[in-house]
Amino acid sequence: MKIKSYKKLNGNKYKIMIENHEDIILYDDIILKYNLLLIKNVNEKDLDKYLKENNDLASYYKGVKYLASKNRCEKEIKNYLKRNGFNDENINVSINKLKEKGYLNEDIYLKSFINDEIKLNMSGPNKIKIKLNNLGFNNDVIDEYLKQIDLNIWQEILEKIILRKIKSNHNKGINKIKEKIIFECIKEGFDKDEILNILSNIKIPDNYEYLEKESKKLYEKLSQKYKGYELEMKLKSKLINKGFLYDDVNRIFNDLINKVS
């Protein structure tokens, strides 16, 4: 097949016009590699080879551009290239080249990912592990990197989360606050034993004013239906279910009875 002409395009590409064949576009890397500007004819077999290598290059350049905006792992790159229409062979070639050129580095990625999760998201080790599992990393590799994090860092993060949760749940009883803190901290990737250990060293305000408010409201509602011992049990039960401490509930009930009588 006779090559009729070449046209330089933007983005390091050339359009090649071939007699009795549709025009093809190749990167200048392929043009230079095979000295295509110097030849006048090309056969179908060579043309297929050029196009295949060109697709490998297109996949590689797409990966480089994707990595330019953010550090990414191998699985993210593969999924991205697949979404953009590249086949497994193109993707494998480009992944190997990205690694060879230093654009894909597992060590740098893992350290950066864990650091960002800790500093930006205040994530615990279990949550980070799940995220990295979903990105294709195995537990042994993840554990090795998580072990490098000082235990004091995890404790500082956990303490910050707990103090924040106490502040945002001021309108609950102490036991309910503790339940919510434990649930939320486990969700953030921390172990229950570690949560309880930190929690044991933090004093949660008794919130007695809120207890007074809740008890009065409940008393007015329940006293319309219940009297005496039944009223006492119903009121105490509801307050304890709201997370208030048993001793505080007893005290507030006695205060209420004294005021009413």
QUIHU-V978339 format. One record per residue. N is the residue number from 0. RES is the residue in one letter. SS is DSSP state (@ for helix, = for strand, . for the rest). D_CENTER is the distance of its C-alpha to the mean C-alpha in whole Angstrom. Layout:
BEGIN
n res ss d_center
N RES SS D_CENTER
N RES SS D_CENTER
END
This chain:
BEGIN
n res ss d_center
0 M . 53
1 K = 54
2 I = 52
3 K = 53
4 S = 51
5 Y = 48
6 K = 46
7 K = 43
8 L = 40
9 N . 37
10 G . 34
11 N . 37
12 K = 38
13 Y = 41
14 K = 43
15 I = 45
16 M = 48
17 I = 50
18 E . 53
19 N . 53
20 H . 49
21 E . 46
22 D . 45
23 I = 42
24 I = 39
25 L = 38
26 Y = 37
27 D @ 39
28 D @ 38
29 I @ 39
30 I @ 43
31 L @ 43
32 K @ 42
33 Y . 45
34 N . 47
35 L . 47
36 L . 49
37 L . 52
38 I . 52
39 K . 54
40 N = 53
41 V . 50
42 N . 50
43 E @ 48
44 K @ 47
45 D @ 46
46 L @ 44
47 D @ 42
48 K @ 41
49 Y @ 40
50 L @ 38
51 K @ 36
52 E @ 36
53 N @ 35
54 N @ 32
55 D @ 31
56 L @ 31
57 A @ 29
58 S @ 26
59 Y @ 26
60 Y @ 26
61 K @ 24
62 G @ 21
63 V @ 23
64 K @ 22
65 Y @ 19
66 L @ 18
67 A @ 20
68 S @ 17
69 K . 14
70 N . 14
71 R . 13
72 C . 13
73 E @ 16
74 K @ 15
75 E @ 13
76 I @ 17
77 K @ 18
78 N @ 17
79 Y @ 17
80 L @ 21
81 K @ 22
82 R @ 21
83 N . 23
84 G . 26
85 F . 26
86 N . 28
87 D @ 27
88 E @ 29
89 N @ 28
90 I @ 25
91 N @ 26
92 V @ 28
93 S @ 26
94 I @ 23
95 N @ 26
96 K @ 27
97 L @ 24
98 K @ 24
99 E @ 28
100 K . 27
101 G . 24
102 Y . 22
103 L . 20
104 N . 20
105 E @ 17
106 D @ 18
107 I @ 17
108 Y @ 14
109 L @ 13
110 K @ 15
111 S @ 13
112 F @ 9
113 I @ 10
114 N @ 12
115 D @ 10
116 E @ 7
117 I @ 11
118 K @ 13
119 L @ 11
120 N @ 8
121 M . 11
122 S . 9
123 G . 11
124 P @ 12
125 N @ 12
126 K @ 8
127 I @ 7
128 K @ 10
129 I @ 9
130 K @ 6
131 L @ 9
132 N @ 11
133 N @ 10
134 L . 10
135 G . 14
136 F . 14
137 N . 16
138 N @ 17
139 D @ 20
140 V @ 18
141 I @ 15
142 D @ 17
143 E @ 19
144 Y @ 17
145 L @ 16
146 K . 19
147 Q . 20
148 I . 18
149 D . 21
150 L @ 21
151 N @ 22
152 I @ 19
153 W @ 17
154 Q @ 20
155 E @ 20
156 I @ 17
157 L @ 18
158 E @ 21
159 K @ 19
160 I @ 17
161 I @ 20
162 L @ 23
163 R @ 21
164 K @ 21
165 I @ 24
166 K @ 25
167 S @ 23
168 N . 25
169 H . 29
170 N . 30
171 K . 30
172 G . 32
173 I @ 31
174 N @ 30
175 K @ 28
176 I @ 26
177 K @ 25
178 E @ 24
179 K @ 22
180 I @ 20
181 I @ 20
182 F @ 18
183 E @ 16
184 C @ 15
185 I @ 15
186 K @ 12
187 E . 11
188 G . 11
189 F . 15
190 D . 18
191 K @ 21
192 D @ 24
193 E @ 22
194 I @ 21
195 L @ 25
196 N @ 26
197 I @ 24
198 L @ 25
199 S . 29
200 N . 30
201 I . 29
202 K . 31
203 I . 30
204 P . 33
205 D . 35
206 N . 35
207 Y @ 38
208 E @ 39
209 Y @ 36
210 L @ 38
211 E @ 41
212 K @ 40
213 E @ 39
214 S @ 42
215 K @ 44
216 K @ 42
217 L @ 42
218 Y @ 46
219 E @ 47
220 K @ 46
221 L @ 47
222 S . 50
223 Q . 51
224 K . 51
225 Y . 51
226 K . 54
227 G @ 54
228 Y @ 52
229 E @ 50
230 L @ 49
231 E @ 48
232 M @ 46
233 K @ 44
234 L @ 43
235 K @ 42
236 S @ 40
237 K @ 38
238 L @ 38
239 I @ 37
240 N @ 34
241 K . 33
242 G . 32
243 F . 35
244 L . 37
245 Y @ 40
246 D @ 42
247 D @ 41
248 V @ 42
249 N @ 45
250 R @ 46
251 I @ 45
252 F @ 47
253 N @ 50
254 D @ 50
255 L @ 49
256 I @ 52
257 N @ 54
258 K @ 54
259 V @ 54
260 S . 58
END
